[in-house]
Amino acid sequence: MGAICGKKYMIQVPEHVANQEDIDESKLPNFWTIMETLVGCAGFVVALIISLFA
């Protein structure tokens, strides 16, 4: 097994989680994709609230 997660609970961390070298970061969404999604959703909620109370 991998490392120990915390000193209080002594939970064994699986080896593939402890060694995250196998994660291909090129397949993960980049920062701007996540920000565009969050800002777009927030803008939609604000527009919905304004349209309901205007």
C-alpha positions, 0 to 999 in steps of 0.5 A: 500500500501507499502512504498513511493518510493522517495520523489520527485515523491511520487510513492506508492510501492505495499505491496508485493514489499515492503515486499520481505520476500516471495521470495524463494532465493533457487530458484534463480540462484547462483552467480557462475552460473551468472558469468559463463554465463557472462564470457562464453558470453564474451569469445565467443565474443572475439573468434568471433572477433579474428576469423573474423580479423585473 
